[in-house]
Amino acid sequence: MSIGEFLAMGGYGAYVWSAYGLMVAVLAWNVAAPLACLRRRRRER
């Protein structure tokens, strides 16, 4: 199996890799948003 075949995922590579990318973006948002809110509240005190 070559790298190209692995990335293509049998023709479903675009779906698989976009799903992974979306998952990483959502997880990053779930970490960043509460931290930003916490920093904002600490500044308001």
PDB file of N, CA, C, O and CB in Angstrom:
ATOM      1  N   MET A   1       0.854  -1.176   0.000  1.00  0.00           N
ATOM      2  CA  MET A   1       0.000   0.000   0.000  1.00  0.00           C
ATOM      3  C   MET A   1       0.893   1.231   0.000  1.00  0.00           C
ATOM      4  O   MET A   1       1.800   1.356   0.823  1.00  0.00           O
ATOM      5  CB  MET A   1      -0.968   0.003   1.224  1.00  0.00           C
ATOM      6  N   SER A   2       0.627   2.133  -0.929  1.00  0.00           N
ATOM      7  CA  SER A   2       1.402   3.365  -1.017  1.00  0.00           C
ATOM      8  C   SER A   2       0.707   4.478  -0.238  1.00  0.00           C
ATOM      9  O   SER A   2      -0.447   4.345   0.170  1.00  0.00           O
ATOM     10  CB  SER A   2       1.602   3.779  -2.491  1.00  0.00           C
ATOM     11  N   ILE A   3       1.426   5.566  -0.044  1.00  0.00           N
ATOM     12  CA  ILE A   3       0.860   6.731   0.657  1.00  0.00           C
ATOM     13  C   ILE A   3      -0.347   7.272  -0.110  1.00  0.00           C
ATOM     14  O   ILE A   3      -1.349   7.647   0.498  1.00  0.00           O
ATOM     15  CB  ILE A   3       1.932   7.846   0.829  1.00  0.00           C
ATOM     16  N   GLY A   4      -0.258   7.313  -1.430  1.00  0.00           N
ATOM     17  CA  GLY A   4      -1.365   7.798  -2.250  1.00  0.00           C
ATOM     18  C   GLY A   4      -2.619   6.966  -2.072  1.00  0.00           C
ATOM     19  O   GLY A   4      -3.720   7.505  -1.965  1.00  0.00           O
ATOM     20  N   GLU A   5      -2.451   5.654  -2.040  1.00  0.00           N
ATOM     21  CA  GLU A   5      -3.600   4.775  -1.819  1.00  0.00           C
ATOM     22  C   GLU A   5      -4.192   4.974  -0.431  1.00  0.00           C
ATOM     23  O   GLU A   5      -5.410   4.971  -0.254  1.00  0.00           O
ATOM     24  CB  GLU A   5      -3.196   3.314  -2.006  1.00  0.00           C
ATOM     25  N   PHE A   6      -3.308   5.148   0.551  1.00  0.00           N
ATOM     26  CA  PHE A   6      -3.784   5.375   1.918  1.00  0.00           C
ATOM     27  C   PHE A   6      -4.589   6.663   1.999  1.00  0.00           C
ATOM     28  O   PHE A   6      -5.669   6.684   2.589  1.00  0.00           O
ATOM     29  CB  PHE A   6      -2.604   5.426   2.900  1.00  0.00           C
ATOM     30  N   LEU A   7      -4.066   7.748   1.406  1.00  0.00           N
ATOM     31  CA  LEU A   7      -4.766   9.035   1.462  1.00  0.00           C
ATOM     32  C   LEU A   7      -6.064   9.009   0.662  1.00  0.00           C
ATOM     33  O   LEU A   7      -7.014   9.712   1.005  1.00  0.00           O
ATOM     34  CB  LEU A   7      -3.864  10.149   0.942  1.00  0.00           C
ATOM     35  N   ALA A   8      -6.115   8.210  -0.394  1.00  0.00           N
ATOM     36  CA  ALA A   8      -7.327   8.113  -1.215  1.00  0.00           C
ATOM     37  C   ALA A   8      -8.405   7.309  -0.502  1.00  0.00           C
ATOM     38  O   ALA A   8      -9.588   7.496  -0.785  1.00  0.00           O
ATOM     39  CB  ALA A   8      -7.008   7.474  -2.573  1.00  0.00           C
ATOM     40  N   MET A   9      -8.033   6.422   0.413  1.00  0.00           N
ATOM     41  CA  MET A   9      -8.968   5.619   1.207  1.00  0.00           C
ATOM     42  C   MET A   9      -9.993   4.909   0.326  1.00  0.00           C
ATOM     43  O   MET A   9     -11.186   4.898   0.631  1.00  0.00           O
ATOM     44  CB  MET A   9      -9.686   6.502   2.228  1.00  0.00           C
ATOM     45  N   GLY A  10      -9.523   4.328  -0.753  1.00  0.00           N
ATOM     46  CA  GLY A  10     -10.414   3.561  -1.628  1.00  0.00           C
ATOM     47  C   GLY A  10     -11.472   4.413  -2.300  1.00  0.00           C
ATOM     48  O   GLY A  10     -12.567   3.929  -2.589  1.00  0.00           O
ATOM     49  N   GLY A  11     -11.164   5.670  -2.551  1.00  0.00           N
ATOM     50  CA  GLY A  11     -12.117   6.559  -3.212  1.00  0.00           C
ATOM     51  C   GLY A  11     -12.922   7.417  -2.252  1.00  0.00           C
ATOM     52  O   GLY A  11     -13.646   8.317  -2.678  1.00  0.00           O
ATOM     53  N   TYR A  12     -12.803   7.147  -0.962  1.00  0.00           N
ATOM     54  CA  TYR A  12     -13.558   7.904   0.034  1.00  0.00           C
ATOM     55  C   TYR A  12     -12.682   8.893   0.796  1.00  0.00           C
ATOM     56  O   TYR A  12     -13.107   9.426   1.821  1.00  0.00           O
ATOM     57  CB  TYR A  12     -14.223   6.955   1.009  1.00  0.00           C
ATOM     58  N   GLY A  13     -11.477   9.145   0.316  1.00  0.00           N
ATOM     59  CA  GLY A  13     -10.519   9.991   1.012  1.00  0.00           C
ATOM     60  C   GLY A  13     -11.030  11.403   1.264  1.00  0.00           C
ATOM     61  O   GLY A  13     -10.825  11.946   2.349  1.00  0.00           O
ATOM     62  N   ALA A  14     -11.682  11.999   0.292  1.00  0.00           N
ATOM     63  CA  ALA A  14     -12.178  13.362   0.469  1.00  0.00           C
ATOM     64  C   ALA A  14     -13.178  13.430   1.628  1.00  0.00           C
ATOM     65  O   ALA A  14     -13.137  14.364   2.429  1.00  0.00           O
ATOM     66  CB  ALA A  14     -12.831  13.868  -0.831  1.00  0.00           C
ATOM     67  N   TYR A  15     -14.061  12.455   1.715  1.00  0.00           N
ATOM     68  CA  TYR A  15     -15.041  12.427   2.799  1.00  0.00           C
ATOM     69  C   TYR A  15     -14.359  12.173   4.138  1.00  0.00           C
ATOM     70  O   TYR A  15     -14.635  12.859   5.122  1.00  0.00           O
ATOM     71  CB  TYR A  15     -16.103  11.352   2.535  1.00  0.00           C
ATOM     72  N   VAL A  16     -13.459  11.177   4.170  1.00  0.00           N
ATOM     73  CA  VAL A  16     -12.811  10.797   5.425  1.00  0.00           C
ATOM     74  C   VAL A  16     -11.961  11.941   5.957  1.00  0.00           C
ATOM     75  O   VAL A  16     -12.067  12.295   7.132  1.00  0.00           O
ATOM     76  CB  VAL A  16     -11.948   9.542   5.229  1.00  0.00           C
ATOM     77  N   TRP A  17     -11.121  12.523   5.110  1.00  0.00           N
ATOM     78  CA  TRP A  17     -10.212  13.566   5.592  1.00  0.00           C
ATOM     79  C   TRP A  17     -10.954  14.856   5.925  1.00  0.00           C
ATOM     80  O   TRP A  17     -10.550  15.577   6.838  1.00  0.00           O
ATOM     81  CB  TRP A  17      -9.135  13.847   4.550  1.00  0.00           C
ATOM     82  N   SER A  18     -12.026  15.159   5.208  1.00  0.00           N
ATOM     83  CA  SER A  18     -12.811  16.347   5.574  1.00  0.00           C
ATOM     84  C   SER A  18     -13.537  16.120   6.899  1.00  0.00           C
ATOM     85  O   SER A  18     -13.708  17.059   7.676  1.00  0.00           O
ATOM     86  CB  SER A  18     -13.830  16.693   4.460  1.00  0.00           C
ATOM     87  N   ALA A  19     -13.964  14.893   7.163  1.00  0.00           N
ATOM     88  CA  ALA A  19     -14.607  14.577   8.444  1.00  0.00           C
ATOM     89  C   ALA A  19     -13.603  14.716   9.589  1.00  0.00           C
ATOM     90  O   ALA A  19     -13.931  15.261  10.643  1.00  0.00           O
ATOM     91  CB  ALA A  19     -15.202  13.144   8.420  1.00  0.00           C
ATOM     92  N   TYR A  20     -12.376  14.221   9.378  1.00  0.00           N
ATOM     93  CA  TYR A  20     -11.339  14.388  10.397  1.00  0.00           C
ATOM     94  C   TYR A  20     -11.034  15.868  10.623  1.00  0.00           C
ATOM     95  O   TYR A  20     -10.881  16.299  11.766  1.00  0.00           O
ATOM     96  CB  TYR A  20     -10.058  13.638   9.987  1.00  0.00           C
ATOM     97  N   GLY A  21     -10.948  16.637   9.561  1.00  0.00           N
ATOM     98  CA  GLY A  21     -10.678  18.069   9.684  1.00  0.00           C
ATOM     99  C   GLY A  21     -11.778  18.789  10.439  1.00  0.00           C
ATOM    100  O   GLY A  21     -11.500  19.632  11.292  1.00  0.00           O
ATOM    101  N   LEU A  22     -13.016  18.466  10.134  1.00  0.00           N
ATOM    102  CA  LEU A  22     -14.146  19.077  10.828  1.00  0.00           C
ATOM    103  C   LEU A  22     -14.145  18.698  12.306  1.00  0.00           C
ATOM    104  O   LEU A  22     -14.441  19.531  13.164  1.00  0.00           O
ATOM    105  CB  LEU A  22     -15.468  18.655  10.174  1.00  0.00           C
ATOM    106  N   MET A  23     -13.815  17.449  12.601  1.00  0.00           N
ATOM    107  CA  MET A  23     -13.760  16.994  13.985  1.00  0.00           C
ATOM    108  C   MET A  23     -12.687  17.767  14.761  1.00  0.00           C
ATOM    109  O   MET A  23     -12.926  18.178  15.897  1.00  0.00           O
ATOM    110  CB  MET A  23     -13.480  15.477  14.043  1.00  0.00           C
ATOM    111  N   VAL A  24     -11.529  17.965  14.171  1.00  0.00           N
ATOM    112  CA  VAL A  24     -10.457  18.708  14.834  1.00  0.00           C
ATOM    113  C   VAL A  24     -10.879  20.161  15.055  1.00  0.00           C
ATOM    114  O   VAL A  24     -10.593  20.732  16.108  1.00  0.00           O
ATOM    115  CB  VAL A  24      -9.155  18.646  14.001  1.00  0.00           C
ATOM    116  N   ALA A  25     -11.554  20.762  14.077  1.00  0.00           N
ATOM    117  CA  ALA A  25     -12.011  22.144  14.221  1.00  0.00           C
ATOM    118  C   ALA A  25     -13.030  22.273  15.352  1.00  0.00           C
ATOM    119  O   ALA A  25     -12.969  23.226  16.129  1.00  0.00           O
ATOM    120  CB  ALA A  25     -12.620  22.643  12.905  1.00  0.00           C
ATOM    121  N   VAL A  26     -13.954  21.338  15.453  1.00  0.00           N
ATOM    122  CA  VAL A  26     -14.965  21.377  16.510  1.00  0.00           C
ATOM    123  C   VAL A  26     -14.316  21.176  17.877  1.00  0.00           C
ATOM    124  O   VAL A  26     -14.673  21.862  18.835  1.00  0.00           O
ATOM    125  CB  VAL A  26     -16.044  20.304  16.269  1.00  0.00           C
ATOM    126  N   LEU A  27     -13.374  20.248  17.977  1.00  0.00           N
ATOM    127  CA  LEU A  27     -12.686  20.031  19.245  1.00  0.00           C
ATOM    128  C   LEU A  27     -11.884  21.267  19.654  1.00  0.00           C
ATOM    129  O   LEU A  27     -11.859  21.629  20.830  1.00  0.00           O
ATOM    130  CB  LEU A  27     -11.764  18.810  19.146  1.00  0.00           C
ATOM    131  N   ALA A  28     -11.236  21.908  18.701  1.00  0.00           N
ATOM    132  CA  ALA A  28     -10.487  23.132  19.001  1.00  0.00           C
ATOM    133  C   ALA A  28     -11.436  24.230  19.475  1.00  0.00           C
ATOM    134  O   ALA A  28     -11.116  24.961  20.412  1.00  0.00           O
ATOM    135  CB  ALA A  28      -9.694  23.606  17.760  1.00  0.00           C
ATOM    136  N   TRP A  29     -12.598  24.350  18.837  1.00  0.00           N
ATOM    137  CA  TRP A  29     -13.589  25.347  19.248  1.00  0.00           C
ATOM    138  C   TRP A  29     -14.090  25.044  20.663  1.00  0.00           C
ATOM    139  O   TRP A  29     -14.288  25.960  21.462  1.00  0.00           O
ATOM    140  CB  TRP A  29     -14.775  25.380  18.250  1.00  0.00           C
ATOM    141  N   ASN A  30     -14.293  23.768  20.970  1.00  0.00           N
ATOM    142  CA  ASN A  30     -14.774  23.376  22.300  1.00  0.00           C
ATOM    143  C   ASN A  30     -13.759  23.660  23.396  1.00  0.00           C
ATOM    144  O   ASN A  30     -14.133  23.744  24.566  1.00  0.00           O
ATOM    145  CB  ASN A  30     -15.126  21.906  22.311  1.00  0.00           C
ATOM    146  N   VAL A  31     -12.509  23.808  23.057  1.00  0.00           N
ATOM    147  CA  VAL A  31     -11.484  24.188  24.024  1.00  0.00           C
ATOM    148  C   VAL A  31     -11.328  25.701  24.057  1.00  0.00           C
ATOM    149  O   VAL A  31     -11.241  26.290  25.134  1.00  0.00           O
ATOM    150  CB  VAL A  31     -10.142  23.517  23.688  1.00  0.00           C
ATOM    151  N   ALA A  32     -11.290  26.333  22.896  1.00  0.00           N
ATOM    152  CA  ALA A  32     -10.998  27.769  22.805  1.00  0.00           C
ATOM    153  C   ALA A  32     -12.139  28.654  23.308  1.00  0.00           C
ATOM    154  O   ALA A  32     -11.886  29.659  23.972  1.00  0.00           O
ATOM    155  CB  ALA A  32     -10.684  28.131  21.377  1.00  0.00           C
ATOM    156  N   ALA A  33     -13.367  28.305  23.010  1.00  0.00           N
ATOM    157  CA  ALA A  33     -14.493  29.164  23.390  1.00  0.00           C
ATOM    158  C   ALA A  33     -14.631  29.326  24.908  1.00  0.00           C
ATOM    159  O   ALA A  33     -14.754  30.458  25.374  1.00  0.00           O
ATOM    160  CB  ALA A  33     -15.784  28.599  22.821  1.00  0.00           C
ATOM    161  N   PRO A  34     -14.616  28.260  25.693  1.00  0.00           N
ATOM    162  CA  PRO A  34     -14.711  28.442  27.147  1.00  0.00           C
ATOM    163  C   PRO A  34     -13.501  29.180  27.731  1.00  0.00           C
ATOM    164  O   PRO A  34     -13.646  29.953  28.678  1.00  0.00           O
ATOM    165  CB  PRO A  34     -14.856  27.089  27.827  1.00  0.00           C
ATOM    166  N   LEU A  35     -12.309  28.944  27.169  1.00  0.00           N
ATOM    167  CA  LEU A  35     -11.132  29.657  27.653  1.00  0.00           C
ATOM    168  C   LEU A  35     -11.253  31.158  27.389  1.00  0.00           C
ATOM    169  O   LEU A  35     -10.891  31.972  28.239  1.00  0.00           O
ATOM    170  CB  LEU A  35      -9.864  29.102  26.990  1.00  0.00           C
ATOM    171  N   ALA A  36     -11.755  31.518  26.231  1.00  0.00           N
ATOM    172  CA  ALA A  36     -11.946  32.931  25.904  1.00  0.00           C
ATOM    173  C   ALA A  36     -12.978  33.561  26.836  1.00  0.00           C
ATOM    174  O   ALA A  36     -12.801  34.693  27.287  1.00  0.00           O
ATOM    175  CB  ALA A  36     -12.384  33.092  24.434  1.00  0.00           C
ATOM    176  N   CYS A  37     -14.042  32.837  27.121  1.00  0.00           N
ATOM    177  CA  CYS A  37     -15.077  33.337  28.032  1.00  0.00           C
ATOM    178  C   CYS A  37     -14.510  33.517  29.437  1.00  0.00           C
ATOM    179  O   CYS A  37     -14.803  34.508  30.107  1.00  0.00           O
ATOM    180  CB  CYS A  37     -16.285  32.377  28.064  1.00  0.00           C
ATOM    181  N   LEU A  38     -13.707  32.569  29.876  1.00  0.00           N
ATOM    182  CA  LEU A  38     -13.094  32.658  31.196  1.00  0.00           C
ATOM    183  C   LEU A  38     -12.157  33.860  31.288  1.00  0.00           C
ATOM    184  O   LEU A  38     -12.182  34.591  32.278  1.00  0.00           O
ATOM    185  CB  LEU A  38     -12.332  31.371  31.516  1.00  0.00           C
ATOM    186  N   ARG A  39     -11.347  34.066  30.280  1.00  0.00           N
ATOM    187  CA  ARG A  39     -10.438  35.228  30.273  1.00  0.00           C
ATOM    188  C   ARG A  39     -11.223  36.532  30.294  1.00  0.00           C
ATOM    189  O   ARG A  39     -10.853  37.472  30.999  1.00  0.00           O
ATOM    190  CB  ARG A  39      -9.516  35.191  29.033  1.00  0.00           C
ATOM    191  N   ARG A  40     -12.312  36.593  29.522  1.00  0.00           N
ATOM    192  CA  ARG A  40     -13.144  37.799  29.477  1.00  0.00           C
ATOM    193  C   ARG A  40     -13.746  38.101  30.851  1.00  0.00           C
ATOM    194  O   ARG A  40     -13.764  39.248  31.297  1.00  0.00           O
ATOM    195  CB  ARG A  40     -14.265  37.640  28.432  1.00  0.00           C
ATOM    196  N   ARG A  41     -14.234  37.054  31.508  1.00  0.00           N
ATOM    197  CA  ARG A  41     -14.846  37.250  32.842  1.00  0.00           C
ATOM    198  C   ARG A  41     -13.816  37.666  33.877  1.00  0.00           C
ATOM    199  O   ARG A  41     -14.112  38.472  34.759  1.00  0.00           O
ATOM    200  CB  ARG A  41     -15.543  35.967  33.307  1.00  0.00           C
ATOM    201  N   ARG A  42     -12.611  37.124  33.777  1.00  0.00           N
ATOM    202  CA  ARG A  42     -11.565  37.504  34.730  1.00  0.00           C
ATOM    203  C   ARG A  42     -11.154  38.959  34.530  1.00  0.00           C
ATOM    204  O   ARG A  42     -10.827  39.645  35.499  1.00  0.00           O
ATOM    205  CB  ARG A  42     -10.341  36.583  34.582  1.00  0.00           C
ATOM    206  N   ARG A  43     -11.167  39.441  33.284  1.00  0.00           N
ATOM    207  CA  ARG A  43     -10.826  40.841  33.024  1.00  0.00           C
ATOM    208  C   ARG A  43     -11.902  41.794  33.549  1.00  0.00           C
ATOM    209  O   ARG A  43     -11.600  42.921  33.942  1.00  0.00           O
ATOM    210  CB  ARG A  43     -10.624  41.062  31.524  1.00  0.00           C
ATOM    211  N   GLU A  44     -13.160  41.336  33.554  1.00  0.00           N
ATOM    212  CA  GLU A  44     -14.262  42.196  33.991  1.00  0.00           C
ATOM    213  C   GLU A  44     -14.291  42.391  35.499  1.00  0.00           C
ATOM    214  O   GLU A  44     -14.918  43.338  35.974  1.00  0.00           O
ATOM    215  CB  GLU A  44     -15.578  41.619  33.535  1.00  0.00           C
ATOM    216  N   ARG A  45     -13.644  41.540  36.255  1.00  0.00           N
ATOM    217  CA  ARG A  45     -13.667  41.665  37.733  1.00  0.00           C
ATOM    218  C   ARG A  45     -12.856  42.812  38.206  1.00  0.00           C
ATOM    219  O   ARG A  45     -12.772  43.054  39.410  1.00  0.00           O
ATOM    220  CB  ARG A  45     -13.164  40.411  38.390  1.00  0.00           C
TER     221      ARG A  45
END
